[in-house]
């Protein structure tokens, strides 16, 4: 019945043509800046590590990436699923290529610096590779071994590869079974699904990679963030959001929840309501239930405040970075490794002029990468869709 209703929809309810929204690219650029300041080994990381409660830039980046992907792909999922599948899988292969490049850098230059210059920070990141290079290389190619900082792209690749069948299924059967299945997987992830799957993979591949070396992110929990982003992006593209403006009671409730978790995060309520008192319920890597509540409230708050948020983030620096998010993300990782390589002894942070120079170099490099990538994308777009001479000239 749902399919029949979609087929007989009036022109006013049909899916609008997919297009990018600059404000969403700018918001993704904002999350990249936030993530960079958190990852760089400077004092600023103390201030940018979850300042808004138990929500990090990683959740925002994953959710927003899924939202944008669904907005651009949901129409193709219904009209030409083969083309949609091919386009997303090609991009997944491209992301895998970037991941291989980052692994090559880590296993050669970074590992050499860690070993010969005795940089403890780099050594701790790559200790498994340095102890078992062959096993690490093979398993990293299979996205099993994921060193710290290099564990985001692998889950991103997995999510990208699984997106086409999800969009096609949702186009035919609706989003309710997809959301239900995703919620069940997240629930199982809270009770050891990842450990069980890891043991199965070890027995199957005979690659005895310790669980802690497979990345900090629990893929089976984080998939819910991705699926919610896909659902929300599809709802925007199909113009079927339950409300255009967030009802005031929901908006006020989202603010109250966000303020409460900010208070817990920053110790406003004393030791009885500290992060430690909630344990895994606020765990980032598992996306614990209370953390999921905080994330949902934060998303509702941003949606209800989108006019103000748009004015804040819709500026050229964020927009430039967000339009080249993949390349900028890889560039930021490079400078984070540089910063870790500059740490001496057991120091956890850089200070003074070295920290300042690292921050300036990092954002300068990220902007150069973004500008080059945007320029290349514009040239590619012009080659594919050239502007007619008469249309380009003034009348």
Helices and strands as residue ranges (DSSP letters): H 2-7, G 11-13, H 22-39, H 44-48, H 57-79, H 81-105, I 106-110, H 111-116, H 120-125, H 127-131, H 133-141, H 152-173, H 176-189, H 193-205, G 211-214, H 219-237, H 248-265, G 271-273, H 275-278, G 279-282, H 289-304, H 306-313, H 316-323, H 325-342, H 352-384, H 389-392
